[in-house]
């Protein structure tokens, strides 16, 4: 009987933390979903103008992601983190494009909450550590691969 009581007390103490974490994860997924909507709109605009999708660098150079405040080493601590579109440096924010420029994939994540989308409208959210970016050498120079 004592073990059952102790087990119940331990469960009662940790259940709110588990619930709160799931609410926080849902909120992050909601924010990331909004960010992916901005990326999709930027890709639409970029493709209309250039005839192909652009990667993250292309979109930033074209000023199509100016709605975001990307944290850099020099800006650490200068932004209010409550800003909806402030992207902390530790956030995986990746937009990759196929070699022919006809398809893109966007992944946004941090800690164990990630969301991804493609040009076909597909996407998924998941709670696992976000994929690590692994530099690889390709036939045309360095490429970025996301295992998965």
N, C-alpha and C positions, 0 to 999 in steps of 0.2 A: 504494500500500500504506500509506503514512503517513497519508493522509486516512482510510482505513478504520479504522486503529488509533486515530486521534484521535476519529473519530466514535463508535467503540465505547467509548472512555474517557469521553467526554461523556455518552453514554447511561447508562453504568454509574454515573456520579456523580449523575445526576438521577432515575433510575428509583426509588430508595428514597423520594425526596421526593414523587414523584407517587403512589406506593403509600401512603405515610403519609397524604397528603391524602385519598385515597379512603377509608381506614379512619376518619379523623376525620369525614368527611362521613357515612359510614354510621352512626357513633355519634350524630352530631347528629340524623340522621333518626330513629333509634331513640328518642332523648329526645323529639323533637318529636311522634312518634307516641304516646308515653305522655301527653304534654300534651294532644294532641287527644282522647285517650280521656277525660281529665278534663273537657274542654270538652263533649264529647258527653253525659257523665253530668250535668253541670250544666244543659245545655239540656233534657234529659229532665225533670229535677226542676223547672226553671223552667216548662216547658210544662204539666206536670201541675198546678202551682199556679196559673198565670196564664192558661192556655188558648192561649198563643202562645209562640214562641221569644223570647229576649231577646238584645240586643246585648251587647257587652263591658261597657258601663257598667251595664246592667241586672243582669248576672250578678254583677258586683263588688258592687253595692249590696245584692243579695240574699245576699251572703256565700257564694256558691256556688263562688267561685274562691279561697277562703282558703288552699287548699293551695299557692298560688303566692306567691312573694315578688317583687313587681314593684319594680324599682329606680326610684327617683325622684331628682331632683336632690339632695334632702336625705339620701337613704340611700346615695348613691354611696360605695362602699368599706366600708359597714358590714356587708355580708353576705359570708359565705364562698362564693365562686363555685363551690365543689365541691358545694354543695347541689343536689340533683336538680331541684327546682322553682324555683330562683332564676332569674328572667327579667331579664337585663341590659337596660338602657335602649335599647341599640342593636338589640335583637331586635324584629322586626316581629311583633306579637301582635295579630291583628285578628279580631273576630267581628262580622259584619254580618248583618242580618235583612231579609227582604223586607218590603215595605210592609204586607202583610196579616199578617205574623208567622208565616206557615206554613212558611217555609224559612229556613235559616241557612247561612252559609259561614264557615269559620274558616281563617285562613292564619297560619302561624307560620314565621318564617324569619330568617336572618341571613347576611350575606355572600352566598355563592352556594348555600346549602342552604336549601330551603324545602319545606314540606309543607302541603297544604290538604285540607280535608274538608268535606262537606256533610251536611245532615240525611238525605239519601237513602242515606248510607253510602259514597258515592263519595268519592274522594280521589286525590291524586297527590303524589308527591315528585319534586323536580327539582333540578338543580344549575344554577342561573343566578341572576343578581342578583335578589333578591326585588323584587316590584312596588313601585313608589313610590306612596305615598298622595297623591292629587291632590284637594284640596278643590275642589268645584264648587258653584255655586248652583243649587238646584232650586226647583220651584214652592212648596215648603213650607219654604224656607230652605236653609242649607248642608247638603250631603250629602258623603259620602266615596265616591270612585270609585276602583277599582283597575283600571288598564289591563290588558288582557291577553287 
